Amino acid sequence: MSEPQPQPEPDRTPRPNPILAQPATVADCAQDYEAAADVRRRLDQQITGGQ
């Protein structure tokens, strides 16, 4: 029986985060909030049991 081959170490090199690289603006936040209206509505239905 052969021994299992050791797995290579994952690449843990830090990379820039494009989300954190951009400043948050009121306009961007308002746009994100508006775009997620359906998500909030579905979550509310799940929490309240659809009532």
mmCIF entry with sequence, helices, sheets and N, C-alpha, C, O atoms, coordinates in Angstrom:
data_MODEL
# 
_entry.id   MODEL 
# 
_entity.id                         1 
_entity.type                       polymer 
_entity.pdbx_number_of_molecules   1 
# 
_entity_poly.entity_id                      1 
_entity_poly.type                           'polypeptide(L)' 
_entity_poly.nstd_linkage                   no 
_entity_poly.nstd_monomer                   no 
_entity_poly.pdbx_seq_one_letter_code       MSEPQPQPEPDRTPRPNPILAQPATVADCAQDYEAAADVRRRLDQQITGGQ 
_entity_poly.pdbx_seq_one_letter_code_can   MSEPQPQPEPDRTPRPNPILAQPATVADCAQDYEAAADVRRRLDQQITGGQ 
_entity_poly.pdbx_strand_id                 A 
# 
loop_
_entity_poly_seq.entity_id 
_entity_poly_seq.num 
_entity_poly_seq.mon_id 
_entity_poly_seq.hetero 
1 1  MET n 
1 2  SER n 
1 3  GLU n 
1 4  PRO n 
1 5  GLN n 
1 6  PRO n 
1 7  GLN n 
1 8  PRO n 
1 9  GLU n 
1 10 PRO n 
1 11 ASP n 
1 12 ARG n 
1 13 THR n 
1 14 PRO n 
1 15 ARG n 
1 16 PRO n 
1 17 ASN n 
1 18 PRO n 
1 19 ILE n 
1 20 LEU n 
1 21 ALA n 
1 22 GLN n 
1 23 PRO n 
1 24 ALA n 
1 25 THR n 
1 26 VAL n 
1 27 ALA n 
1 28 ASP n 
1 29 CYS n 
1 30 ALA n 
1 31 GLN n 
1 32 ASP n 
1 33 TYR n 
1 34 GLU n 
1 35 ALA n 
1 36 ALA n 
1 37 ALA n 
1 38 ASP n 
1 39 VAL n 
1 40 ARG n 
1 41 ARG n 
1 42 ARG n 
1 43 LEU n 
1 44 ASP n 
1 45 GLN n 
1 46 GLN n 
1 47 ILE n 
1 48 THR n 
1 49 GLY n 
1 50 GLY n 
1 51 GLN n 
# 
_struct_asym.id          A 
_struct_asym.entity_id   1 
# 
loop_
_struct_conf.conf_type_id 
_struct_conf.id 
_struct_conf.pdbx_PDB_helix_id 
_struct_conf.beg_label_comp_id 
_struct_conf.beg_label_asym_id 
_struct_conf.beg_label_seq_id 
_struct_conf.pdbx_beg_PDB_ins_code 
_struct_conf.end_label_comp_id 
_struct_conf.end_label_asym_id 
_struct_conf.end_label_seq_id 
_struct_conf.pdbx_end_PDB_ins_code 
_struct_conf.beg_auth_comp_id 
_struct_conf.beg_auth_asym_id 
_struct_conf.beg_auth_seq_id 
_struct_conf.end_auth_comp_id 
_struct_conf.end_auth_asym_id 
_struct_conf.end_auth_seq_id 
_struct_conf.pdbx_PDB_helix_class 
_struct_conf.details 
_struct_conf.pdbx_PDB_helix_length 
HELX_P HELX_P1 AA1 PRO A 18 ? ALA A 21 ? PRO A 18 ALA A 21 1 ? 4  
HELX_P HELX_P2 AA2 VAL A 26 ? ALA A 35 ? VAL A 26 ALA A 35 1 ? 10 
HELX_P HELX_P3 AA3 ALA A 37 ? THR A 48 ? ALA A 37 THR A 48 1 ? 12 
# 
_struct_conf_type.id          HELX_P 
_struct_conf_type.criteria    ? 
_struct_conf_type.reference   ? 
# 
loop_
_atom_site.group_PDB 
_atom_site.id 
_atom_site.type_symbol 
_atom_site.label_atom_id 
_atom_site.label_alt_id 
_atom_site.label_comp_id 
_atom_site.label_asym_id 
_atom_site.label_entity_id 
_atom_site.label_seq_id 
_atom_site.pdbx_PDB_ins_code 
_atom_site.Cartn_x 
_atom_site.Cartn_y 
_atom_site.Cartn_z 
_atom_site.occupancy 
_atom_site.B_iso_or_equiv 
_atom_site.pdbx_formal_charge 
_atom_site.auth_seq_id 
_atom_site.auth_comp_id 
_atom_site.auth_asym_id 
_atom_site.auth_atom_id 
_atom_site.pdbx_PDB_model_num 
ATOM 1   N N  . MET A 1 1  ? 0.839   -1.180 0.000  1.00 0.00 ? 1  MET A N  1 
ATOM 2   C CA . MET A 1 1  ? 0.000   0.000  0.000  1.00 0.00 ? 1  MET A CA 1 
ATOM 3   C C  . MET A 1 1  ? 0.885   1.245  0.000  1.00 0.00 ? 1  MET A C  1 
ATOM 4   O O  . MET A 1 1  ? 1.849   1.322  0.761  1.00 0.00 ? 1  MET A O  1 
ATOM 5   N N  . SER A 1 2  ? 0.563   2.206  -0.842 1.00 0.00 ? 2  SER A N  1 
ATOM 6   C CA . SER A 1 2  ? 1.367   3.421  -0.886 1.00 0.00 ? 2  SER A CA 1 
ATOM 7   C C  . SER A 1 2  ? 0.776   4.470  0.055  1.00 0.00 ? 2  SER A C  1 
ATOM 8   O O  . SER A 1 2  ? -0.427  4.492  0.317  1.00 0.00 ? 2  SER A O  1 
ATOM 9   N N  . GLU A 1 3  ? 1.644   5.322  0.544  1.00 0.00 ? 3  GLU A N  1 
ATOM 10  C CA . GLU A 1 3  ? 1.191   6.383  1.448  1.00 0.00 ? 3  GLU A CA 1 
ATOM 11  C C  . GLU A 1 3  ? 0.533   7.491  0.640  1.00 0.00 ? 3  GLU A C  1 
ATOM 12  O O  . GLU A 1 3  ? 0.934   7.748  -0.495 1.00 0.00 ? 3  GLU A O  1 
ATOM 13  N N  . PRO A 1 4  ? -0.473  8.150  1.207  1.00 0.00 ? 4  PRO A N  1 
ATOM 14  C CA . PRO A 1 4  ? -1.113  9.258  0.478  1.00 0.00 ? 4  PRO A CA 1 
ATOM 15  C C  . PRO A 1 4  ? -0.129  10.405 0.283  1.00 0.00 ? 4  PRO A C  1 
ATOM 16  O O  . PRO A 1 4  ? 0.715   10.680 1.136  1.00 0.00 ? 4  PRO A O  1 
ATOM 17  N N  . GLN A 1 5  ? -0.263  11.059 -0.857 1.00 0.00 ? 5  GLN A N  1 
ATOM 18  C CA . GLN A 1 5  ? 0.608   12.187 -1.158 1.00 0.00 ? 5  GLN A CA 1 
ATOM 19  C C  . GLN A 1 5  ? 0.184   13.394 -0.322 1.00 0.00 ? 5  GLN A C  1 
ATOM 20  O O  . GLN A 1 5  ? -1.008  13.655 -0.164 1.00 0.00 ? 5  GLN A O  1 
ATOM 21  N N  . PRO A 1 6  ? 1.157   14.126 0.211  1.00 0.00 ? 6  PRO A N  1 
ATOM 22  C CA . PRO A 1 6  ? 0.784   15.324 0.986  1.00 0.00 ? 6  PRO A CA 1 
ATOM 23  C C  . PRO A 1 6  ? 0.147   16.376 0.074  1.00 0.00 ? 6  PRO A C  1 
ATOM 24  O O  . PRO A 1 6  ? 0.565   16.569 -1.067 1.00 0.00 ? 6  PRO A O  1 
ATOM 25  N N  . GLN A 1 7  ? -0.839  17.025 0.589  1.00 0.00 ? 7  GLN A N  1 
ATOM 26  C CA . GLN A 1 7  ? -1.527  18.069 -0.172 1.00 0.00 ? 7  GLN A CA 1 
ATOM 27  C C  . GLN A 1 7  ? -0.697  19.348 -0.123 1.00 0.00 ? 7  GLN A C  1 
ATOM 28  O O  . GLN A 1 7  ? -0.121  19.672 0.916  1.00 0.00 ? 7  GLN A O  1 
ATOM 29  N N  . PRO A 1 8  ? -0.632  20.075 -1.233 1.00 0.00 ? 8  PRO A N  1 
ATOM 30  C CA . PRO A 1 8  ? 0.118   21.332 -1.227 1.00 0.00 ? 8  PRO A CA 1 
ATOM 31  C C  . PRO A 1 8  ? -0.594  22.376 -0.362 1.00 0.00 ? 8  PRO A C  1 
ATOM 32  O O  . PRO A 1 8  ? -1.817  22.360 -0.220 1.00 0.00 ? 8  PRO A O  1 
ATOM 33  N N  . GLU A 1 9  ? 0.180   23.256 0.197  1.00 0.00 ? 9  GLU A N  1 
ATOM 34  C CA . GLU A 1 9  ? -0.388  24.332 1.019  1.00 0.00 ? 9  GLU A CA 1 
ATOM 35  C C  . GLU A 1 9  ? -1.230  25.248 0.143  1.00 0.00 ? 9  GLU A C  1 
ATOM 36  O O  . GLU A 1 9  ? -0.826  25.563 -0.977 1.00 0.00 ? 9  GLU A O  1 
ATOM 37  N N  . PRO A 1 10 ? -2.392  25.682 0.626  1.00 0.00 ? 10 PRO A N  1 
ATOM 38  C CA . PRO A 1 10 ? -3.183  26.619 -0.170 1.00 0.00 ? 10 PRO A CA 1 
ATOM 39  C C  . PRO A 1 10 ? -2.478  27.975 -0.265 1.00 0.00 ? 10 PRO A C  1 
ATOM 40  O O  . PRO A 1 10 ? -1.705  28.358 0.613  1.00 0.00 ? 10 PRO A O  1 
ATOM 41  N N  . ASP A 1 11 ? -2.763  28.670 -1.328 1.00 0.00 ? 11 ASP A N  1 
ATOM 42  C CA . ASP A 1 11 ? -2.173  29.993 -1.530 1.00 0.00 ? 11 ASP A CA 1 
ATOM 43  C C  . ASP A 1 11 ? -2.843  30.981 -0.578 1.00 0.00 ? 11 ASP A C  1 
ATOM 44  O O  . ASP A 1 11 ? -4.032  31.269 -0.716 1.00 0.00 ? 11 ASP A O  1 
ATOM 45  N N  . ARG A 1 12 ? -2.103  31.490 0.364  1.00 0.00 ? 12 ARG A N  1 
ATOM 46  C CA . ARG A 1 12 ? -2.633  32.427 1.351  1.00 0.00 ? 12 ARG A CA 1 
ATOM 47  C C  . ARG A 1 12 ? -2.093  33.843 1.135  1.00 0.00 ? 12 ARG A C  1 
ATOM 48  O O  . ARG A 1 12 ? -2.060  34.657 2.058  1.00 0.00 ? 12 ARG A O  1 
ATOM 49  N N  . THR A 1 13 ? -1.679  34.115 -0.080 1.00 0.00 ? 13 THR A N  1 
ATOM 50  C CA . THR A 1 13 ? -1.148  35.433 -0.406 1.00 0.00 ? 13 THR A CA 1 
ATOM 51  C C  . THR A 1 13 ? -2.260  36.475 -0.286 1.00 0.00 ? 13 THR A C  1 
ATOM 52  O O  . THR A 1 13 ? -3.317  36.321 -0.899 1.00 0.00 ? 13 THR A O  1 
ATOM 53  N N  . PRO A 1 14 ? -2.036  37.525 0.491  1.00 0.00 ? 14 PRO A N  1 
ATOM 54  C CA . PRO A 1 14 ? -3.069  38.565 0.592  1.00 0.00 ? 14 PRO A CA 1 
ATOM 55  C C  . PRO A 1 14 ? -3.320  39.218 -0.759 1.00 0.00 ? 14 PRO A C  1 
ATOM 56  O O  . PRO A 1 14 ? -2.393  39.469 -1.529 1.00 0.00 ? 14 PRO A O  1 
ATOM 57  N N  . ARG A 1 15 ? -4.580  39.484 -1.028 1.00 0.00 ? 15 ARG A N  1 
ATOM 58  C CA . ARG A 1 15 ? -4.968  40.143 -2.272 1.00 0.00 ? 15 ARG A CA 1 
ATOM 59  C C  . ARG A 1 15 ? -5.824  41.352 -1.936 1.00 0.00 ? 15 ARG A C  1 
ATOM 60  O O  . ARG A 1 15 ? -6.519  41.366 -0.920 1.00 0.00 ? 15 ARG A O  1 
ATOM 61  N N  . PRO A 1 16 ? -5.774  42.369 -2.793 1.00 0.00 ? 16 PRO A N  1 
ATOM 62  C CA . PRO A 1 16 ? -6.619  43.540 -2.540 1.00 0.00 ? 16 PRO A CA 1 
ATOM 63  C C  . PRO A 1 16 ? -8.093  43.164 -2.649 1.00 0.00 ? 16 PRO A C  1 
ATOM 64  O O  . PRO A 1 16 ? -8.473  42.350 -3.491 1.00 0.00 ? 16 PRO A O  1 
ATOM 65  N N  . ASN A 1 17 ? -8.907  43.756 -1.804 1.00 0.00 ? 17 ASN A N  1 
ATOM 66  C CA . ASN A 1 17 ? -10.335 43.519 -1.813 1.00 0.00 ? 17 ASN A CA 1 
ATOM 67  C C  . ASN A 1 17 ? -11.004 44.648 -2.581 1.00 0.00 ? 17 ASN A C  1 
ATOM 68  O O  . ASN A 1 17 ? -10.988 45.789 -2.121 1.00 0.00 ? 17 ASN A O  1 
ATOM 69  N N  . PRO A 1 18 ? -11.598 44.359 -3.752 1.00 0.00 ? 18 PRO A N  1 
ATOM 70  C CA . PRO A 1 18 ? -12.182 45.435 -4.555 1.00 0.00 ? 18 PRO A CA 1 
ATOM 71  C C  . PRO A 1 18 ? -13.375 46.107 -3.869 1.00 0.00 ? 18 PRO A C  1 
ATOM 72  O O  . PRO A 1 18 ? -13.667 47.269 -4.151 1.00 0.00 ? 18 PRO A O  1 
ATOM 73  N N  . ILE A 1 19 ? -14.056 45.408 -2.990 1.00 0.00 ? 19 ILE A N  1 
ATOM 74  C CA . ILE A 1 19 ? -15.191 46.007 -2.285 1.00 0.00 ? 19 ILE A CA 1 
ATOM 75  C C  . ILE A 1 19 ? -14.696 47.058 -1.290 1.00 0.00 ? 19 ILE A C  1 
ATOM 76  O O  . ILE A 1 19 ? -15.272 48.140 -1.181 1.00 0.00 ? 19 ILE A O  1 
ATOM 77  N N  . LEU A 1 20 ? -13.633 46.731 -0.575 1.00 0.00 ? 20 LEU A N  1 
ATOM 78  C CA . LEU A 1 20 ? -13.107 47.668 0.407  1.00 0.00 ? 20 LEU A CA 1 
ATOM 79  C C  . LEU A 1 20 ? -12.316 48.803 -0.233 1.00 0.00 ? 20 LEU A C  1 
ATOM 80  O O  . LEU A 1 20 ? -12.075 49.828 0.403  1.00 0.00 ? 20 LEU A O  1 
ATOM 81  N N  . ALA A 1 21 ? -11.915 48.624 -1.482 1.00 0.00 ? 21 ALA A N  1 
ATOM 82  C CA . ALA A 1 21 ? -11.109 49.638 -2.152 1.00 0.00 ? 21 ALA A CA 1 
ATOM 83  C C  . ALA A 1 21 ? -11.939 50.853 -2.561 1.00 0.00 ? 21 ALA A C  1 
ATOM 84  O O  . ALA A 1 21 ? -11.384 51.927 -2.796 1.00 0.00 ? 21 ALA A O  1 
ATOM 85  N N  . GLN A 1 22 ? -13.256 50.698 -2.649 1.00 0.00 ? 22 GLN A N  1 
ATOM 86  C CA . GLN A 1 22 ? -14.117 51.801 -3.059 1.00 0.00 ? 22 GLN A CA 1 
ATOM 87  C C  . GLN A 1 22 ? -14.798 52.396 -1.838 1.00 0.00 ? 22 GLN A C  1 
ATOM 88  O O  . GLN A 1 22 ? -15.304 51.656 -0.994 1.00 0.00 ? 22 GLN A O  1 
ATOM 89  N N  . PRO A 1 23 ? -14.819 53.710 -1.729 1.00 0.00 ? 23 PRO A N  1 
ATOM 90  C CA . PRO A 1 23 ? -15.500 54.319 -0.583 1.00 0.00 ? 23 PRO A CA 1 
ATOM 91  C C  . PRO A 1 23 ? -17.012 54.152 -0.711 1.00 0.00 ? 23 PRO A C  1 
ATOM 92  O O  . PRO A 1 23 ? -17.551 54.154 -1.818 1.00 0.00 ? 23 PRO A O  1 
ATOM 93  N N  . ALA A 1 24 ? -17.682 54.012 0.408  1.00 0.00 ? 24 ALA A N  1 
ATOM 94  C CA . ALA A 1 24 ? -19.142 53.941 0.421  1.00 0.00 ? 24 ALA A CA 1 
ATOM 95  C C  . ALA A 1 24 ? -19.694 55.354 0.299  1.00 0.00 ? 24 ALA A C  1 
ATOM 96  O O  . ALA A 1 24 ? -19.261 56.271 0.997  1.00 0.00 ? 24 ALA A O  1 
ATOM 97  N N  . THR A 1 25 ? -20.643 55.509 -0.588 1.00 0.00 ? 25 THR A N  1 
ATOM 98  C CA . THR A 1 25 ? -21.290 56.811 -0.739 1.00 0.00 ? 25 THR A CA 1 
ATOM 99  C C  . THR A 1 25 ? -22.777 56.648 -0.435 1.00 0.00 ? 25 THR A C  1 
ATOM 100 O O  . THR A 1 25 ? -23.317 55.543 -0.496 1.00 0.00 ? 25 THR A O  1 
ATOM 101 N N  . VAL A 1 26 ? -23.419 57.741 -0.113 1.00 0.00 ? 26 VAL A N  1 
ATOM 102 C CA . VAL A 1 26 ? -24.853 57.697 0.170  1.00 0.00 ? 26 VAL A CA 1 
ATOM 103 C C  . VAL A 1 26 ? -25.604 57.189 -1.057 1.00 0.00 ? 26 VAL A C  1 
ATOM 104 O O  . VAL A 1 26 ? -26.531 56.389 -0.925 1.00 0.00 ? 26 VAL A O  1 
ATOM 105 N N  . ALA A 1 27 ? -25.220 57.641 -2.239 1.00 0.00 ? 27 ALA A N  1 
ATOM 106 C CA . ALA A 1 27 ? -25.893 57.211 -3.468 1.00 0.00 ? 27 ALA A CA 1 
ATOM 107 C C  . ALA A 1 27 ? -25.729 55.702 -3.691 1.00 0.00 ? 27 ALA A C  1 
ATOM 108 O O  . ALA A 1 27 ? -26.690 55.019 -4.043 1.00 0.00 ? 27 ALA A O  1 
ATOM 109 N N  . ASP A 1 28 ? -24.522 55.190 -3.487 1.00 0.00 ? 28 ASP A N  1 
ATOM 110 C CA . ASP A 1 28 ? -24.294 53.750 -3.661 1.00 0.00 ? 28 ASP A CA 1 
ATOM 111 C C  . ASP A 1 28 ? -25.093 52.936 -2.651 1.00 0.00 ? 28 ASP A C  1 
ATOM 112 O O  . ASP A 1 28 ? -25.667 51.902 -2.993 1.00 0.00 ? 28 ASP A O  1 
ATOM 113 N N  . CYS A 1 29 ? -25.129 53.401 -1.413 1.00 0.00 ? 29 CYS A N  1 
ATOM 114 C CA . CYS A 1 29 ? -25.875 52.694 -0.379 1.00 0.00 ? 29 CYS A CA 1 
ATOM 115 C C  . CYS A 1 29 ? -27.370 52.704 -0.694 1.00 0.00 ? 29 CYS A C  1 
ATOM 116 O O  . CYS A 1 29 ? -28.046 51.689 -0.523 1.00 0.00 ? 29 CYS A O  1 
ATOM 117 N N  . ALA A 1 30 ? -27.886 53.833 -1.150 1.00 0.00 ? 30 ALA A N  1 
ATOM 118 C CA . ALA A 1 30 ? -29.300 53.930 -1.501 1.00 0.00 ? 30 ALA A CA 1 
ATOM 119 C C  . ALA A 1 30 ? -29.619 52.993 -2.664 1.00 0.00 ? 30 ALA A C  1 
ATOM 120 O O  . ALA A 1 30 ? -30.671 52.353 -2.677 1.00 0.00 ? 30 ALA A O  1 
ATOM 121 N N  . GLN A 1 31 ? -28.723 52.914 -3.627 1.00 0.00 ? 31 GLN A N  1 
ATOM 122 C CA . GLN A 1 31 ? -28.934 52.019 -4.772 1.00 0.00 ? 31 GLN A CA 1 
ATOM 123 C C  . GLN A 1 31 ? -28.929 50.561 -4.318 1.00 0.00 ? 31 GLN A C  1 
ATOM 124 O O  . GLN A 1 31 ? -29.775 49.780 -4.754 1.00 0.00 ? 31 GLN A O  1 
ATOM 125 N N  . ASP A 1 32 ? -27.998 50.184 -3.456 1.00 0.00 ? 32 ASP A N  1 
ATOM 126 C CA . ASP A 1 32 ? -27.955 48.816 -2.935 1.00 0.00 ? 32 ASP A CA 1 
ATOM 127 C C  . ASP A 1 32 ? -29.210 48.494 -2.143 1.00 0.00 ? 32 ASP A C  1 
ATOM 128 O O  . ASP A 1 32 ? -29.757 47.397 -2.262 1.00 0.00 ? 32 ASP A O  1 
ATOM 129 N N  . TYR A 1 33 ? -29.670 49.439 -1.337 1.00 0.00 ? 33 TYR A N  1 
ATOM 130 C CA . TYR A 1 33 ? -30.878 49.238 -0.531 1.00 0.00 ? 33 TYR A CA 1 
ATOM 131 C C  . TYR A 1 33 ? -32.081 49.017 -1.440 1.00 0.00 ? 33 TYR A C  1 
ATOM 132 O O  . TYR A 1 33 ? -32.883 48.115 -1.200 1.00 0.00 ? 33 TYR A O  1 
ATOM 133 N N  . GLU A 1 34 ? -32.209 49.830 -2.477 1.00 0.00 ? 34 GLU A N  1 
ATOM 134 C CA . GLU A 1 34 ? -33.332 49.699 -3.409 1.00 0.00 ? 34 GLU A CA 1 
ATOM 135 C C  . GLU A 1 34 ? -33.265 48.369 -4.161 1.00 0.00 ? 34 GLU A C  1 
ATOM 136 O O  . GLU A 1 34 ? -34.286 47.715 -4.374 1.00 0.00 ? 34 GLU A O  1 
ATOM 137 N N  . ALA A 1 35 ? -32.070 47.981 -4.556 1.00 0.00 ? 35 ALA A N  1 
ATOM 138 C CA . ALA A 1 35 ? -31.898 46.735 -5.308 1.00 0.00 ? 35 ALA A CA 1 
ATOM 139 C C  . ALA A 1 35 ? -32.234 45.507 -4.466 1.00 0.00 ? 35 ALA A C  1 
ATOM 140 O O  . ALA A 1 35 ? -32.554 44.457 -5.022 1.00 0.00 ? 35 ALA A O  1 
ATOM 141 N N  . ALA A 1 36 ? -32.172 45.611 -3.163 1.00 0.00 ? 36 ALA A N  1 
ATOM 142 C CA . ALA A 1 36 ? -32.415 44.464 -2.284 1.00 0.00 ? 36 ALA A CA 1 
ATOM 143 C C  . ALA A 1 36 ? -33.824 44.453 -1.706 1.00 0.00 ? 36 ALA A C  1 
ATOM 144 O O  . ALA A 1 36 ? -34.089 43.709 -0.761 1.00 0.00 ? 36 ALA A O  1 
ATOM 145 N N  . ALA A 1 37 ? -34.731 45.256 -2.247 1.00 0.00 ? 37 ALA A N  1 
ATOM 146 C CA . ALA A 1 37 ? -36.089 45.308 -1.713 1.00 0.00 ? 37 ALA A CA 1 
ATOM 147 C C  . ALA A 1 37 ? -36.758 43.934 -1.756 1.00 0.00 ? 37 ALA A C  1 
ATOM 148 O O  . ALA A 1 37 ? -37.442 43.552 -0.806 1.00 0.00 ? 37 ALA A O  1 
ATOM 149 N N  . ASP A 1 38 ? -36.569 43.194 -2.840 1.00 0.00 ? 38 ASP A N  1 
ATOM 150 C CA . ASP A 1 38 ? -37.192 41.873 -2.942 1.00 0.00 ? 38 ASP A CA 1 
ATOM 151 C C  . ASP A 1 38 ? -36.617 40.900 -1.912 1.00 0.00 ? 38 ASP A C  1 
ATOM 152 O O  . ASP A 1 38 ? -37.336 40.044 -1.398 1.00 0.00 ? 38 ASP A O  1 
ATOM 153 N N  . VAL A 1 39 ? -35.337 41.029 -1.614 1.00 0.00 ? 39 VAL A N  1 
ATOM 154 C CA . VAL A 1 39 ? -34.708 40.161 -0.615 1.00 0.00 ? 39 VAL A CA 1 
ATOM 155 C C  . VAL A 1 39 ? -35.298 40.451 0.764  1.00 0.00 ? 39 VAL A C  1 
ATOM 156 O O  . VAL A 1 39 ? -35.605 39.526 1.517  1.00 0.00 ? 39 VAL A O  1 
ATOM 157 N N  . ARG A 1 40 ? -35.455 41.732 1.094  1.00 0.00 ? 40 ARG A N  1 
ATOM 158 C CA . ARG A 1 40 ? -36.037 42.081 2.396  1.00 0.00 ? 40 ARG A CA 1 
ATOM 159 C C  . ARG A 1 40 ? -37.487 41.606 2.493  1.00 0.00 ? 40 ARG A C  1 
ATOM 160 O O  . ARG A 1 40 ? -37.927 41.144 3.546  1.00 0.00 ? 40 ARG A O  1 
ATOM 161 N N  . ARG A 1 41 ? -38.220 41.723 1.393  1.00 0.00 ? 41 ARG A N  1 
ATOM 162 C CA . ARG A 1 41 ? -39.618 41.292 1.390  1.00 0.00 ? 41 ARG A CA 1 
ATOM 163 C C  . ARG A 1 41 ? -39.721 39.775 1.617  1.00 0.00 ? 41 ARG A C  1 
ATOM 164 O O  . ARG A 1 41 ? -40.540 39.318 2.414  1.00 0.00 ? 41 ARG A O  1 
ATOM 165 N N  . ARG A 1 42 ? -38.883 39.001 0.911  1.00 0.00 ? 42 ARG A N  1 
ATOM 166 C CA . ARG A 1 42 ? -38.905 37.540 1.095  1.00 0.00 ? 42 ARG A CA 1 
ATOM 167 C C  . ARG A 1 42 ? -38.476 37.151 2.500  1.00 0.00 ? 42 ARG A C  1 
ATOM 168 O O  . ARG A 1 42 ? -39.048 36.235 3.091  1.00 0.00 ? 42 ARG A O  1 
ATOM 169 N N  . LEU A 1 43 ? -37.491 37.825 3.034  1.00 0.00 ? 43 LEU A N  1 
ATOM 170 C CA . LEU A 1 43 ? -37.028 37.528 4.394  1.00 0.00 ? 43 LEU A CA 1 
ATOM 171 C C  . LEU A 1 43 ? -38.137 37.828 5.393  1.00 0.00 ? 43 LEU A C  1 
ATOM 172 O O  . LEU A 1 43 ? -38.359 37.055 6.324  1.00 0.00 ? 43 LEU A O  1 
ATOM 173 N N  . ASP A 1 44 ? -38.825 38.932 5.208  1.00 0.00 ? 44 ASP A N  1 
ATOM 174 C CA . ASP A 1 44 ? -39.946 39.285 6.088  1.00 0.00 ? 44 ASP A CA 1 
ATOM 175 C C  . ASP A 1 44 ? -41.032 38.222 6.018  1.00 0.00 ? 44 ASP A C  1 
ATOM 176 O O  . ASP A 1 44 ? -41.611 37.857 7.042  1.00 0.00 ? 44 ASP A O  1 
ATOM 177 N N  . GLN A 1 45 ? -41.315 37.719 4.810  1.00 0.00 ? 45 GLN A N  1 
ATOM 178 C CA . GLN A 1 45 ? -42.336 36.674 4.659  1.00 0.00 ? 45 GLN A CA 1 
ATOM 179 C C  . GLN A 1 45 ? -41.901 35.402 5.371  1.00 0.00 ? 45 GLN A C  1 
ATOM 180 O O  . GLN A 1 45 ? -42.731 34.728 5.981  1.00 0.00 ? 45 GLN A O  1 
ATOM 181 N N  . GLN A 1 46 ? -40.631 35.064 5.307  1.00 0.00 ? 46 GLN A N  1 
ATOM 182 C CA . GLN A 1 46 ? -40.135 33.865 5.981  1.00 0.00 ? 46 GLN A CA 1 
ATOM 183 C C  . GLN A 1 46 ? -40.227 34.021 7.495  1.00 0.00 ? 46 GLN A C  1 
ATOM 184 O O  . GLN A 1 46 ? -40.604 33.084 8.198  1.00 0.00 ? 46 GLN A O  1 
ATOM 185 N N  . ILE A 1 47 ? -39.888 35.191 7.989  1.00 0.00 ? 47 ILE A N  1 
ATOM 186 C CA . ILE A 1 47 ? -39.883 35.424 9.434  1.00 0.00 ? 47 ILE A CA 1 
ATOM 187 C C  . ILE A 1 47 ? -41.290 35.456 9.981  1.00 0.00 ? 47 ILE A C  1 
ATOM 188 O O  . ILE A 1 47 ? -41.558 34.900 11.046 1.00 0.00 ? 47 ILE A O  1 
ATOM 189 N N  . THR A 1 48 ? -42.207 36.112 9.251  1.00 0.00 ? 48 THR A N  1 
ATOM 190 C CA . THR A 1 48 ? -43.575 36.263 9.755  1.00 0.00 ? 48 THR A CA 1 
ATOM 191 C C  . THR A 1 48 ? -44.490 35.121 9.314  1.00 0.00 ? 48 THR A C  1 
ATOM 192 O O  . THR A 1 48 ? -45.665 35.096 9.682  1.00 0.00 ? 48 THR A O  1 
ATOM 193 N N  . GLY A 1 49 ? -43.980 34.199 8.550  1.00 0.00 ? 49 GLY A N  1 
ATOM 194 C CA . GLY A 1 49 ? -44.799 33.082 8.083  1.00 0.00 ? 49 GLY A CA 1 
ATOM 195 C C  . GLY A 1 49 ? -45.695 33.479 6.928  1.00 0.00 ? 49 GLY A C  1 
ATOM 196 O O  . GLY A 1 49 ? -46.715 32.828 6.704  1.00 0.00 ? 49 GLY A O  1 
ATOM 197 N N  . GLY A 1 50 ? -45.359 34.514 6.193  1.00 0.00 ? 50 GLY A N  1 
ATOM 198 C CA . GLY A 1 50 ? -46.126 34.926 5.024  1.00 0.00 ? 50 GLY A CA 1 
ATOM 199 C C  . GLY A 1 50 ? -47.356 35.742 5.335  1.00 0.00 ? 50 GLY A C  1 
ATOM 200 O O  . GLY A 1 50 ? -48.242 35.884 4.492  1.00 0.00 ? 50 GLY A O  1 
ATOM 201 N N  . GLN A 1 51 ? -47.420 36.276 6.533  1.00 0.00 ? 51 GLN A N  1 
ATOM 202 C CA . GLN A 1 51 ? -48.608 37.052 6.912  1.00 0.00 ? 51 GLN A CA 1 
ATOM 203 C C  . GLN A 1 51 ? -48.409 38.525 6.737  1.00 0.00 ? 51 GLN A C  1 
ATOM 204 O O  . GLN A 1 51 ? -49.317 39.308 7.014  1.00 0.00 ? 51 GLN A O  1 
# 
